[in-house]
Amino acid sequence: MENDSNRIVSRIQDGVISRRNVYLGLHLEILYAEDIDNPSIYPNVFNREYRLVVWVDPNEEFSTIPVEGLLNPVWNATGVILLKKFPGYHTFLNVEVLRVNSMNDPGTSSGVVIIGKVKIPLPRVLYGEKIGRFELVREMGEGFKFEGHIHLSMKLRKYIYV
């Protein structure tokens, strides 16, 4: 019996593949964030390690490794999120920039603080893509504030699951 850990996700080039093994996938390239967590606005933050979490289905997240960065952390990460219920159920890519290992922030016991977030509409057609700079919002008391941007690209592709 085949073990799930031996399964491979790969892009379809040519050939005939069983339809039950073909999924749409969102190919992600997460580049960097800019103008987040400004030290002149947040002077009491001493650890500036950031991680980015993205998801379409909340049960299947993709996360970068933590990187250090003052205002502009760079990830240069790539990944694929399989879209098993596209297009009806999946409509947005949810993105959160997190400050991690930040134990001096009030109210966090885990050391994780959401620095900014955005919901980006998914490409609606096969082989469609979105590339750009997307504005982040940050919770401030009872409201929200625009602060910083995330640079990323996403491409809707066919993938096989074997």
C-alpha positions in Angstrom: 0.0 0.0 0.0 1.3 3.4 -0.9 2.2 5.8 1.9 0.8 9.4 1.7 4.3 10.7 2.5 5.5 9.2 -0.8 2.9 11.1 -2.9 4.1 13.8 -5.2 2.5 17.0 -6.5 3.7 17.9 -10.0 2.7 20.2 -12.8 1.0 18.6 -15.9 3.0 19.0 -19.0 1.7 16.5 -21.6 0.1 13.1 -21.5 -3.1 11.5 -20.3 -3.8 11.5 -16.6 -6.8 10.1 -14.8 -9.3 12.9 -14.1 -9.7 11.9 -10.4 -6.0 12.8 -9.9 -6.1 16.3 -11.5 -6.6 19.3 -9.2 -6.4 23.0 -9.7 -3.5 24.4 -7.7 -2.6 27.9 -6.7 1.1 28.4 -7.3 2.4 31.0 -5.0 5.6 33.1 -5.0 5.9 35.1 -1.8 8.5 37.8 -2.2 8.6 40.4 0.6 6.7 42.8 2.7 7.5 46.5 3.0 6.8 49.3 5.5 5.5 47.1 8.3 5.9 47.4 12.0 7.7 50.8 11.9 10.0 51.2 14.9 9.1 54.9 15.3 5.5 53.8 15.7 6.2 50.6 17.7 9.3 51.4 19.7 8.8 48.7 22.3 9.1 45.8 19.9 12.6 44.3 20.2 12.3 41.0 18.3 11.5 41.6 14.6 11.1 38.1 13.2 8.3 37.7 10.7 6.4 34.8 9.2 3.8 34.8 6.5 0.8 32.5 6.5 -1.5 32.1 3.5 -4.6 30.0 2.9 -7.6 29.5 0.7 -9.2 26.8 2.9 -8.6 27.5 6.6 -7.7 23.8 7.1 -4.8 23.9 4.7 -2.3 26.7 5.4 1.0 27.5 3.7 3.5 29.2 5.9 7.0 30.6 5.4 9.9 30.1 7.7 10.5 33.1 10.1 12.9 35.7 8.8 14.4 38.7 10.5 13.7 42.1 9.0 13.3 45.6 10.2 10.7 47.1 7.9 11.0 44.9 4.8 11.3 41.2 5.5 12.2 39.0 2.5 10.9 35.5 2.2 11.4 34.6 -1.5 9.3 31.4 -0.9 7.2 29.3 -3.3 4.5 26.8 -2.7 1.3 25.3 -4.1 -2.1 25.2 -2.5 -4.4 22.5 -4.0 -7.9 23.8 -4.7 -10.1 20.7 -4.4 -13.4 22.7 -4.3 -12.7 25.4 -6.9 -14.4 27.7 -7.9 -17.5 27.7 -5.7 -15.9 27.4 -2.3 -12.6 29.1 -3.0 -12.7 32.8 -3.8 -9.9 34.5 -1.9 -6.3 34.1 -0.9 -6.0 35.1 2.8 -2.6 36.5 3.8 -1.3 37.3 7.3 2.0 38.8 8.2 2.9 37.6 11.7 5.6 38.8 14.1 6.7 35.7 16.0 8.7 35.1 19.2 7.6 38.5 20.5 7.0 37.8 24.1 7.0 41.5 25.1 3.7 42.3 23.3 0.8 42.8 25.7 -2.0 40.3 25.4 -0.1 37.6 23.6 0.8 34.4 25.4 2.0 32.7 22.2 4.4 35.4 21.1 2.6 35.8 17.8 1.1 39.1 16.7 -0.7 39.8 13.4 1.1 42.7 11.8 -1.1 43.0 8.7 -3.6 41.0 6.6 -5.3 41.1 3.3 -7.8 39.1 1.3 -6.9 38.9 -2.4 -9.4 37.6 -5.0 -8.1 34.4 -6.7 -7.6 34.3 -10.5 -10.9 33.1 -12.0 -9.6 31.3 -15.1 -7.1 28.5 -15.6 -3.6 29.8 -16.2 -4.7 33.2 -14.9 -2.4 35.0 -12.6 -2.2 38.0 -10.2 1.1 39.6 -9.6 1.5 42.7 -7.5 1.8 44.8 -4.4 -1.2 44.4 -2.0 -2.0 46.7 0.8 -2.1 45.3 4.4 -4.6 46.3 7.1 -3.7 46.2 10.8 -6.1 46.1 13.7 -5.8 49.2 15.9 -8.0 49.3 18.9 -11.6 49.2 17.7 -10.7 49.8 14.1 -8.2 49.1 11.3 -5.4 51.0 9.7 -3.6 50.6 6.4 0.0 49.8 7.0 2.5 48.2 4.7 2.3 46.0 1.6 3.0 42.4 0.6 4.6 41.6 -2.8 3.5 38.2 -4.2 2.2 36.4 -7.3 -0.3 33.6 -7.6 -1.0 31.5 -10.7 -3.9 29.1 -11.2 -2.5 25.8 -12.7 -3.5 22.1 -13.2 -1.6 19.7 -11.0 -1.6 15.9 -10.6 -1.7 14.1 -7.3 -0.2 10.7 -7.5 
